[in-house]
């Protein structure tokens, strides 16, 4: 048995969905442990792109059990839409393939409205939220006024919780923002219907996953966003509202940390960021625009253009410490093809100015390479330099978006 946690080692959008899709071939369970519908994981199968916001990326594989853990905040409307989409495309033919935690919190309509109203009124202090209600939902969770999956599948519990919470939310919306409030019956009826549709997927996932550990099944924990957006360890306050680091896999699933064997950090061959916040290696110039266009760097959830820049090894060293990384999955190496020179930030000066070294680029296409030895010599030099600087092995190398465009150097499930 091996349990592997996949985390983003930068600011998200590193290609985690792609790596999850590769490793799901070796897993019996794939578990999403944090975040919500603000994350978008893109998988390309036989030339067809599938974008998932809530369901684990492993759902595209048959005979794999997919779990949404208690650390995730679930938008029932998005969840049901994704289920319908997958079924229409021939996936999720067996409903027992998907399980939702009883303890996962539910994104409510007032969460989305509050999210939008706050961001609209933030002026120059905008966080860059997707407006999906994620932050306000986590806020209610911590304030002990949240509504959970176990509540929306029980009419009496939902009525009791909503009668307690909604007056508070309406008062806040009316007095602080002067915005229209919500009708109790409308929300109650809508979410009771959602609960009835989702009930067949709901289970005590803590028991389920710990039974899987006891049975020595391979488990893959799938994170969303990236380490730089972690609520504790990221570039606060320009962060998400959940624990995006490897430790979040334990708290967000109910599996103890001693059961985790391997932590794989997904690293894009350059760096991107969506929304506001510091970004030391950002290229706000023609080179940055070239990276964006070549890499298709637009948000899977919002369509927003991502900020682009050179690889930041100082950011990655800190990410390695926080996550306890065992190895790296390096993605989108193909995007750097055609650059005459490639820069890498190796450290920061005292004023946080990045210190760069310059490396020669390569012109050769990478799509035919099925081993590291078949990569251009300068591409090999680039990945060797990353390994040396971080003192971490590159376990998986991805040089394209489609299945099959990866080089498995060492399989975390066989390490």
C-alpha positions as CSV (number, residue, x, y, z in Angstrom):
1,X,0.0,0.0,0.0
2,X,1.1,3.6,-0.7
3,X,-0.7,6.8,0.1
4,X,0.4,9.7,-2.0
5,X,-0.6,13.4,-1.5
6,X,-0.4,15.7,-4.6
7,X,-0.1,19.4,-3.8
8,X,0.6,22.5,-5.9
9,X,4.0,23.8,-5.0
10,X,3.5,27.3,-6.5
11,X,0.3,29.5,-6.6
12,X,-1.9,26.9,-8.2
13,X,-2.5,26.0,-11.9
14,X,0.6,23.8,-11.9
15,X,-1.2,21.0,-13.8
16,X,-2.2,18.9,-10.8
17,X,-5.3,17.5,-12.6
18,X,-2.9,16.2,-15.3
19,X,-0.7,14.4,-12.8
20,X,-3.6,13.1,-10.8
21,X,-4.9,11.6,-14.1
22,X,-1.6,9.9,-14.6
23,X,-1.3,8.4,-11.1
24,X,-4.9,7.4,-10.8
25,X,-4.0,4.3,-12.9
26,X,-2.2,3.0,-9.8
27,X,-4.8,4.1,-7.2
28,X,-8.0,2.6,-5.8
29,X,-9.1,5.8,-4.2
30,X,-8.7,9.4,-5.2
31,X,-9.6,11.9,-2.5
32,X,-10.2,15.7,-2.8
33,X,-9.4,17.2,0.6
34,X,-9.8,21.0,0.4
35,X,-11.1,23.9,-1.6
36,X,-14.3,24.2,-3.5
37,X,-15.6,25.1,-7.0
38,X,-13.0,27.9,-7.2
39,X,-10.5,25.4,-8.4
40,X,-10.4,24.1,-11.9
41,X,-8.6,20.9,-12.9
42,X,-8.3,20.3,-16.7
43,X,-7.8,16.8,-18.1
44,X,-7.4,16.0,-21.8
45,X,-8.4,12.5,-22.9
46,X,-8.3,11.5,-26.6
47,X,-8.2,15.2,-27.6
48,X,-11.3,16.1,-25.5
49,X,-10.9,18.5,-22.6
50,X,-12.8,18.0,-19.4
51,X,-12.7,20.7,-16.7
52,X,-13.7,19.7,-13.2
53,X,-14.2,22.1,-10.3
54,X,-15.4,19.8,-7.5
55,X,-15.2,16.2,-8.4
56,X,-11.8,14.5,-8.1
57,X,-9.9,14.2,-11.4
58,X,-9.8,10.4,-10.9
59,X,-13.5,10.3,-11.8
60,X,-12.5,9.8,-15.4
61,X,-11.2,6.3,-14.6
62,X,-13.4,3.3,-14.2
63,X,-13.0,1.2,-11.1
64,X,-11.6,4.0,-9.0
65,X,-13.4,5.3,-5.9
66,X,-13.6,9.1,-5.7
67,X,-14.1,10.8,-2.4
68,X,-14.9,14.4,-1.6
69,X,-13.6,14.9,1.9
70,X,-14.8,16.9,4.9
71,X,-12.3,19.7,4.2
72,X,-14.0,20.6,0.9
73,X,-16.8,23.1,0.7
74,X,-19.4,21.8,-1.8
75,X,-21.6,23.8,-4.0
76,X,-24.5,21.3,-4.6
77,X,-25.5,23.0,-7.9
78,X,-22.0,22.8,-9.3
79,X,-21.6,19.2,-8.0
80,X,-24.8,18.0,-9.6
81,X,-24.0,19.8,-12.9
82,X,-20.6,18.0,-13.0
83,X,-22.2,14.7,-12.3
84,X,-24.7,15.2,-15.1
85,X,-21.9,16.3,-17.5
86,X,-19.8,13.3,-16.7
87,X,-22.7,10.9,-17.1
88,X,-23.6,12.5,-20.5
89,X,-20.0,11.9,-21.6
90,X,-20.0,8.2,-20.6
91,X,-18.3,8.6,-17.2
92,X,-19.6,7.8,-13.7
93,X,-21.7,4.9,-14.9
94,X,-21.6,3.5,-11.4
95,X,-22.9,5.9,-8.7
96,X,-20.9,4.0,-6.1
97,X,-17.8,5.4,-7.7
98,X,-18.4,8.8,-6.0
99,X,-18.8,9.4,-2.2
100,X,-19.3,12.8,-0.5
101,X,-18.5,13.4,3.2
102,X,-21.3,14.0,5.6
103,X,-19.1,16.6,7.2
104,X,-18.3,18.7,4.2
105,X,-19.7,22.2,4.4
106,X,-22.2,23.5,1.8
107,X,-21.8,26.8,-0.2
108,X,-25.1,28.7,0.2
109,X,-26.5,31.5,-2.0
110,X,-25.7,34.1,0.6
111,X,-22.0,33.0,0.6
112,X,-21.7,33.8,-3.1
113,X,-23.5,37.2,-2.8
114,X,-21.3,38.2,0.2
115,X,-18.2,37.2,-1.7
116,X,-19.1,39.3,-4.7
117,X,-20.2,42.3,-2.6
118,X,-17.0,42.3,-0.6
119,X,-14.8,42.1,-3.6
120,X,-16.7,44.7,-5.5
121,X,-16.2,47.1,-2.6
122,X,-12.6,46.4,-2.0
123,X,-11.2,48.9,-4.4
124,X,-7.4,48.6,-4.6
125,X,-7.4,45.9,-2.0
126,X,-9.1,43.2,-4.1
127,X,-8.0,39.6,-3.2
128,X,-8.8,38.3,-6.7
129,X,-11.5,35.9,-5.4
130,X,-13.5,33.9,-8.0
131,X,-16.7,35.0,-6.4
132,X,-17.8,31.4,-5.8
133,X,-18.6,31.9,-2.1
134,X,-15.6,29.8,-0.9
135,X,-14.2,32.3,1.7
136,X,-17.5,33.1,3.3
137,X,-18.4,29.4,3.5
138,X,-15.1,28.6,5.3
139,X,-15.8,31.7,7.5
140,X,-19.1,30.2,8.6
141,X,-17.5,26.9,9.2
142,X,-15.0,28.4,11.6
143,X,-17.7,30.5,13.2
144,X,-19.8,27.3,13.8
145,X,-22.7,28.6,11.9
146,X,-22.1,26.5,8.7
147,X,-24.5,24.1,7.0
148,X,-23.1,20.7,6.2
149,X,-23.9,18.0,3.8
150,X,-25.5,16.0,6.6
151,X,-27.9,18.9,7.1
152,X,-29.2,19.2,3.6
153,X,-30.1,15.5,3.4
154,X,-32.3,15.8,6.5
155,X,-35.4,18.1,6.3
156,X,-35.6,18.8,10.0
157,X,-31.9,19.5,10.4
158,X,-31.9,21.8,7.4
159,X,-34.8,23.7,8.7
160,X,-33.3,24.1,12.1
161,X,-29.9,25.2,10.8
162,X,-31.3,27.6,8.2
163,X,-33.7,29.2,10.7
164,X,-30.6,29.9,12.9
165,X,-28.2,31.1,10.2
166,X,-30.3,32.9,7.6
167,X,-31.5,35.8,9.8
168,X,-27.9,36.6,10.6
169,X,-26.8,36.5,7.0
170,X,-29.8,38.7,5.9
171,X,-29.1,41.2,8.6
172,X,-25.5,41.5,7.5
173,X,-26.3,41.8,3.8
174,X,-29.0,44.5,4.5
175,X,-27.1,46.6,7.0
176,X,-23.6,46.4,5.7
177,X,-24.2,46.3,2.0
178,X,-27.7,47.6,1.5
179,X,-28.4,44.6,-0.8
180,X,-31.6,42.6,-1.1
181,X,-32.0,39.7,1.3
182,X,-32.9,36.0,0.8
183,X,-36.2,34.3,1.2
184,X,-36.2,31.4,3.7
185,X,-38.6,29.1,1.8
186,X,-36.9,29.6,-1.5
187,X,-33.5,28.5,-0.2
188,X,-35.0,25.8,2.0
189,X,-36.9,24.1,-0.9
190,X,-34.0,24.4,-3.3
191,X,-31.4,23.0,-1.0
192,X,-33.7,20.2,0.3
193,X,-34.0,19.2,-3.4
194,X,-30.3,19.3,-3.8
195,X,-29.9,17.1,-0.7
196,X,-32.4,14.5,-2.0
197,X,-30.4,14.3,-5.3
198,X,-27.1,14.0,-3.6
199,X,-28.1,11.7,-0.8
200,X,-27.2,8.5,-2.6
201,X,-23.5,9.6,-2.7
202,X,-23.3,10.6,1.0
203,X,-21.4,8.5,3.5
204,X,-19.1,8.7,6.5
205,X,-15.9,9.0,4.5
206,X,-13.6,9.0,7.5
207,X,-14.7,5.3,8.1
208,X,-14.5,4.5,4.4
209,X,-10.9,5.9,4.0
210,X,-9.5,4.4,7.2
211,X,-10.9,1.0,6.1
212,X,-9.0,1.5,2.8
213,X,-5.9,2.3,4.8
214,X,-6.4,-0.9,6.9
215,X,-6.9,-2.9,3.7
216,X,-3.7,-1.5,2.3
217,X,-5.3,0.1,-0.7
218,X,-3.5,2.7,-2.8
219,X,-4.9,6.1,-2.0
220,X,-4.2,9.4,-3.9
221,X,-5.0,12.6,-2.1
222,X,-5.7,15.5,-4.6
223,X,-5.2,19.1,-3.5
224,X,-6.5,22.2,-5.1
225,X,-4.8,25.6,-5.6
226,X,-1.1,25.8,-4.4
227,X,1.1,26.2,-1.4
228,X,1.5,30.0,-2.0
229,X,-2.2,30.3,-1.5
230,X,-2.4,28.4,1.8
231,X,-4.3,30.3,4.4
232,X,-1.5,29.8,7.0
233,X,1.7,29.6,4.8
234,X,0.8,31.6,1.7
235,X,1.2,35.2,0.7
236,X,-1.4,36.4,3.2
237,X,-3.9,38.1,2.8
238,X,-3.7,37.2,-0.9
239,X,-4.5,33.6,-0.2
240,X,-7.4,31.1,-0.4
241,X,-9.4,30.1,2.7
242,X,-8.3,26.5,3.2
243,X,-5.2,24.5,3.9
244,X,-3.7,23.7,0.5
245,X,-0.5,22.1,1.9
246,X,0.1,18.4,2.5
247,X,-1.0,18.6,6.2
248,X,-4.4,19.5,4.9
249,X,-4.8,16.0,3.4
250,X,-5.0,14.6,6.9
251,X,-7.4,17.1,8.4
252,X,-9.5,17.4,5.3
253,X,-10.0,13.6,5.0
254,X,-9.8,12.2,8.5
255,X,-6.8,10.0,7.7
256,X,-4.0,10.3,10.2
257,X,-0.7,11.9,9.0
258,X,1.2,8.7,9.9
259,X,-0.7,7.0,7.0
260,X,0.8,9.3,4.4
261,X,3.8,7.8,2.6
262,X,4.7,10.2,-0.2
263,X,4.1,13.9,-1.0
264,X,4.4,14.9,-4.6
265,X,4.8,18.6,-5.3
266,X,3.5,19.6,-8.8
267,X,5.8,22.4,-10.3
268,X,5.2,24.2,-13.5
269,X,8.4,24.7,-15.5
270,X,7.9,28.5,-15.1
271,X,5.6,30.4,-12.6
272,X,2.1,31.7,-12.8
273,X,-0.4,33.4,-10.5
274,X,-4.0,34.4,-10.8
275,X,-5.4,37.4,-9.0
276,X,-3.6,39.9,-6.7
277,X,-0.6,39.4,-4.5
278,X,3.2,39.5,-4.6
279,X,4.9,37.7,-7.5
280,X,8.7,38.2,-7.4
281,X,9.5,36.7,-10.8
282,X,6.6,38.2,-12.7
283,X,7.2,39.3,-16.3
284,X,4.9,42.2,-17.1
285,X,6.3,42.5,-20.6
286,X,6.4,40.8,-24.0
287,X,8.2,37.7,-22.5
288,X,5.4,37.3,-20.0
289,X,2.8,37.6,-22.7
290,X,4.6,35.0,-24.7
291,X,4.6,32.5,-21.8
292,X,0.9,33.2,-21.3
293,X,-0.1,32.6,-24.9
294,X,2.2,29.6,-25.4
295,X,1.0,28.0,-22.2
296,X,-2.7,28.8,-22.6
297,X,-2.5,30.5,-19.2
298,X,-6.1,31.4,-18.7
299,X,-8.1,30.3,-15.6
300,X,-10.1,27.1,-16.0
301,X,-12.7,28.5,-13.6
302,X,-12.9,32.2,-14.5
303,X,-11.1,32.5,-17.9
304,X,-8.9,35.3,-16.3
305,X,-5.4,35.8,-17.8
306,X,-2.8,34.4,-15.5
307,X,0.3,36.5,-14.5
308,X,3.4,34.7,-15.8
309,X,7.1,34.7,-14.9
310,X,10.3,32.7,-14.6
311,X,10.7,29.7,-12.3
312,X,11.2,30.8,-8.7
313,X,13.4,28.3,-6.8
314,X,13.3,30.3,-3.6
315,X,9.5,29.9,-3.5
316,X,9.9,26.2,-4.2
317,X,12.4,25.7,-1.4
318,X,9.9,27.1,1.1
319,X,7.2,25.0,-0.4
320,X,9.3,21.9,0.0
321,X,9.9,22.6,3.7
322,X,6.2,23.3,4.4
323,X,4.9,20.2,2.6
324,X,7.8,17.8,3.3
325,X,8.0,17.0,-0.4
326,X,9.3,13.6,-1.4
327,X,9.6,14.4,-5.1
328,X,8.4,16.7,-7.9
329,X,6.2,16.4,-10.9
330,X,7.5,19.0,-13.4
331,X,4.8,20.1,-15.9
332,X,4.6,22.2,-19.1
333,X,8.2,21.9,-20.0
334,X,7.1,22.0,-23.7
335,X,6.0,25.6,-23.2
336,X,9.7,26.7,-22.9
337,X,10.6,25.2,-26.3
338,X,11.8,28.0,-28.6
339,X,13.1,30.4,-26.0
340,X,16.7,31.4,-26.8
341,X,17.4,32.0,-23.1
342,X,15.6,30.8,-20.0
343,X,16.0,32.6,-16.6
344,X,15.7,31.0,-13.2
345,X,15.4,32.8,-9.9
346,X,17.8,31.1,-7.5
347,X,17.4,33.4,-4.5
348,X,16.2,36.9,-3.4
349,X,18.4,39.9,-2.6
350,X,17.8,41.7,0.7
351,X,15.0,43.8,-0.8
352,X,13.3,40.6,-2.2
353,X,14.6,41.4,-5.7
354,X,15.0,38.1,-7.5
355,X,18.6,37.0,-8.4
356,X,18.6,35.2,-11.8
357,X,20.9,32.8,-13.6
358,X,20.5,32.4,-17.3
359,X,20.4,29.1,-19.1
360,X,20.4,28.2,-22.8
361,X,17.1,27.3,-24.3
362,X,16.2,24.7,-26.9
363,X,14.4,24.6,-30.2
364,X,13.6,20.9,-30.6
365,X,10.0,19.8,-29.9
366,X,9.5,17.5,-27.0
367,X,6.4,15.6,-28.0
368,X,8.2,12.4,-29.2
369,X,10.4,12.1,-26.1
370,X,9.4,9.0,-24.0
371,X,12.5,9.2,-21.7
372,X,14.7,11.8,-20.2
373,X,17.6,10.7,-22.4
374,X,15.6,11.6,-25.5
375,X,15.1,15.2,-24.4
376,X,17.2,18.0,-25.9
377,X,20.5,18.4,-24.0
378,X,19.6,21.9,-22.8
379,X,16.2,20.7,-21.5
380,X,18.0,17.9,-19.6
381,X,20.4,20.5,-18.2
382,X,17.4,22.6,-17.1
383,X,15.7,19.8,-15.2
384,X,19.0,18.6,-13.7
385,X,19.6,22.1,-12.4
386,X,16.2,22.2,-10.7
387,X,16.8,18.9,-9.0
388,X,20.2,20.0,-7.8
389,X,19.0,23.3,-6.5
390,X,16.0,21.8,-4.6
391,X,17.7,18.5,-3.6
392,X,14.6,16.7,-4.7
393,X,14.1,14.1,-7.4
394,X,11.8,14.8,-10.4
395,X,9.5,11.8,-10.3
396,X,7.2,12.7,-13.3
397,X,8.0,14.9,-16.2
398,X,5.1,16.3,-18.3
399,X,5.6,17.9,-21.7
400,X,2.1,18.2,-23.1
401,X,-1.6,18.3,-22.0
402,X,-2.8,14.9,-23.3
403,X,-2.5,11.5,-21.8
404,X,0.8,9.8,-22.8
405,X,2.8,13.1,-22.9
406,X,4.5,12.3,-19.7
407,X,7.7,10.5,-18.6
408,X,7.4,8.5,-15.4
409,X,10.9,8.5,-13.9
410,X,9.8,7.0,-10.6
411,X,6.3,6.0,-9.6
412,X,5.3,7.3,-6.1
413,X,3.1,4.3,-5.7
414,X,6.1,2.0,-6.2
415,X,8.7,4.0,-4.3
